[in-house]
Amino acid sequence: MVERRATDEQPATLRVSVRNLTDSWLYFGEERAVQFQHVASDDGALYLLPDNVRIEEYADPGCWRLAEPVAVPEYYGTFGVDAGWASVAESYVLGSAELPEGECLPSGEHRVRTSGRVAPTSDGVLEGSSESTDYQWGFTLRVG
């Protein structure tokens, strides 16, 4: 967590680092999902919004709940990480727009999971590659 506590001025912020521990380039896809951006918790209560947006356009300060669902264009982005390096992305931790009226960040434990594919190929096409590996990973966020 970059910002562990949500305040009236700043929502909680999560940093995800995808580190390549091999000795050659690796390519990851689906970029947004791998970096936990535009990903909802399993229970649908939390939403991870990329921190490269003007947050006040999406959520009311202090409450940090999405004002409305976020429309995300479909695309399959990939990104590469050189041997020994990492790709880092940050997301705001927000309450979902689907929460009951007046509810902000719901207390409790919220499991967040995603899946992706990784391969040592630079052509951007990971699906169907004999060298690609599918994976799932995640974590639990505690809101209190």
C-alpha positions, -999 to 999 in steps of 0.1 A, spaced: 0 0 0 13 34 -10 -14 52 10 -27 29 36 -55 51 48 -81 70 29 -85 106 39 -108 134 28 -80 145 4 -66 111 -8 -80 76 -14 -60 46 -4 -35 37 -31 -21 3 -40 11 -3 -58 16 -36 -78 51 -46 -89 55 -74 -115 91 -85 -112 109 -106 -138 132 -130 -119 144 -148 -150 175 -140 -171 156 -130 -203 127 -107 -213 92 -118 -204 59 -104 -219 27 -102 -199 -9 -99 -211 -37 -87 -202 -18 -56 -191 -45 -39 -170 -56 -71 -152 -20 -82 -145 -13 -48 -129 -46 -48 -110 -61 -19 -128 -98 -18 -135 -102 -49 -114 -130 -55 -89 -129 -76 -57 -145 -110 -59 -174 -97 -38 -179 -67 -61 -175 -42 -32 -141 -27 -42 -128 -14 -75 -91 -7 -83 -90 24 -106 -56 34 -122 -41 64 -105 -34 82 -138 -69 97 -138 -84 128 -121 -99 110 -92 -125 137 -84 -141 130 -118 -148 94 -106 -154 96 -68 -165 121 -42 -136 131 -19 -138 115 16 -162 88 5 -141 73 -23 -168 54 -39 -173 54 -77 -201 77 -86 -210 54 -115 -196 23 -132 -165 28 -153 -166 20 -190 -134 3 -200 -127 -3 -237 -118 -39 -246 -83 -45 -258 -56 -70 -250 -25 -50 -240 8 -66 -234 40 -53 -218 75 -66 -215 98 -67 -185 135 -71 -189 155 -97 -168 158 -85 -132 135 -55 -137 99 -48 -126 69 -31 -140 51 -10 -114 16 4 -115 -6 22 -89 -43 21 -84 -68 39 -62 -88 16 -39 -125 27 -42 -159 14 -32 -178 0 -61 -206 21 -78 -229 -9 -71 -228 -4 -33 -260 7 -16 -266 44 -16 -245 62 11 -220 34 15 -184 43 9 -156 19 15 -171 -13 29 -153 -27 60 -140 -63 60 -118 -85 39 -120 -83 1 -103 -109 -21 -89 -95 -54 -78 -119 -81 -68 -118 -117 -53 -139 -143 -29 -135 -172 -5 -150 -195 33 -147 -197 58 -158 -224 93 -150 -236 81 -137 -270 81 -102 -284 55 -104 -311 27 -94 -287 8 -126 -294 8 -147 -263 -22 -169 -269 -14 -201 -286 23 -198 -280 39 -230 -269 61 -211 -245 32 -192 -228 20 -199 -193 -14 -190 -179 -15 -179 -142 -38 -165 -115 -28 -144 -86 -43 -122 -60 -44 -108 -25 -68 -98 2 -74 -62 11 -86 -55 47 -107 -23 50 -114 -12 86 
